[in-house]
């Protein structure tokens, strides 16, 4: 089952699978492939007490899903890039979609746009959500 993810002012419906790297030998380093989630729907929400137990403010760059609390992602849209932290959940988000804080959404576009599309990925190597 999928459970939604909230970003520190961004909500993300969590991915089912992230690819992992190859086998390491004595002369190789273990690698993990980064999985990009391209052209994903992103909306905004009013912040407050999130599913991760934190009270957030509109200027923070956050998104949510309880299981990924505190995880960082990089988001790109409209030629801009930034990072955000999971702080809440988003039951209404599509798989891999994000719900952003007002401040995070405003970094990419005016909130009057309502919906934007962009790319995102988890920032830590080796993380594979279940």
ChimeraX attribute file (.defattr): number of C-alpha atoms within 10 A of each C-alpha:
attribute: neighborCount
match mode: 1-to-1
recipient: residues
	/A:1	6
	/A:2	13
	/A:3	18
	/A:4	28
	/A:5	33
	/A:6	37
	/A:7	34
	/A:8	34
	/A:9	33
	/A:10	36
	/A:11	34
	/A:12	34
	/A:13	25
	/A:14	26
	/A:15	19
	/A:16	13
	/A:17	10
	/A:18	17
	/A:19	13
	/A:20	16
	/A:21	13
	/A:22	12
	/A:23	10
	/A:24	10
	/A:25	8
	/A:26	5
	/A:27	5
	/A:28	9
	/A:29	11
	/A:30	11
	/A:31	13
	/A:32	17
	/A:33	13
	/A:34	18
	/A:35	16
	/A:36	13
	/A:37	15
	/A:38	16
	/A:39	15
	/A:40	17
	/A:41	18
	/A:42	23
	/A:43	21
	/A:44	23
	/A:45	20
	/A:46	14
	/A:47	23
	/A:48	15
	/A:49	12
	/A:50	23
	/A:51	19
	/A:52	18
	/A:53	12
	/A:54	13
	/A:55	12
	/A:56	19
	/A:57	17
	/A:58	19
	/A:59	16
	/A:60	19
	/A:61	24
	/A:62	33
	/A:63	37
	/A:64	35
	/A:65	27
	/A:66	19
	/A:67	20
	/A:68	23
	/A:69	23
	/A:70	20
	/A:71	22
	/A:72	20
	/A:73	19
	/A:74	15
	/A:75	23
	/A:76	17
	/A:77	20
	/A:78	11
	/A:79	7
	/A:80	11
	/A:81	14
	/A:82	14
	/A:83	18
	/A:84	27
	/A:85	24
	/A:86	30
	/A:87	33
	/A:88	34
	/A:89	29
	/A:90	27
	/A:91	16
	/A:92	13
	/A:93	21
	/A:94	17
	/A:95	18
	/A:96	23
	/A:97	29
	/A:98	34
	/A:99	33
	/A:100	31
	/A:101	32
	/A:102	23
	/A:103	24
	/A:104	27
	/A:105	27
	/A:106	16
	/A:107	16
	/A:108	19
	/A:109	16
	/A:110	13
	/A:111	18
	/A:112	7
	/A:113	11
	/A:114	12
	/A:115	14
	/A:116	19
	/A:117	16
	/A:118	20
	/A:119	20
	/A:120	23
	/A:121	19
	/A:122	21
	/A:123	16
	/A:124	12
	/A:125	12
	/A:126	16
	/A:127	15
	/A:128	16
	/A:129	12
	/A:130	11
